[in-house]
């Protein structure tokens, strides 16, 4: 009986609920989409921030040490180090 239950996809001998499997899959897909949207938004913010630092450098060349220090900190930050499109 146990092997038949496993083969049917049910651990307790009852038939598996295919709609529950679909719900889990669609929930995972929505979570992936939400994460992708947040990553895209964070990347846009970082690119905007980097552009603002570049404008500051153009307007105020004496700010270069502060800008370099800030961007080095960004590169060293493990949460930002592997973000594509920023560096």
C-alpha positions, 0 to 999 in steps of 0.5 A: 500500500505504501509504495502505491501511495508514493507512486500516486504522489500521496504520502497518506494513501489519499489521491494527490491534490493537483490544484494545490500543486498548481497553487504552489507553482503559481505562488513560486512564479509570482514570488520570482516575478516580485523578486525580479521586479525588486531587483530591477528597481534596485538596479535603477536606483543604484544607476541613478545614484551613480549618475548623481555622483557623476554629476557632482564630480562634474560640478565639483571636482574637489568632491572626488575623494568622497565619491571614490570612497563611496563607490569603493564602499559600494563595490566592497558591499557583499549585497552590491558586489555582484549586481550587474549593470552598476559597475 
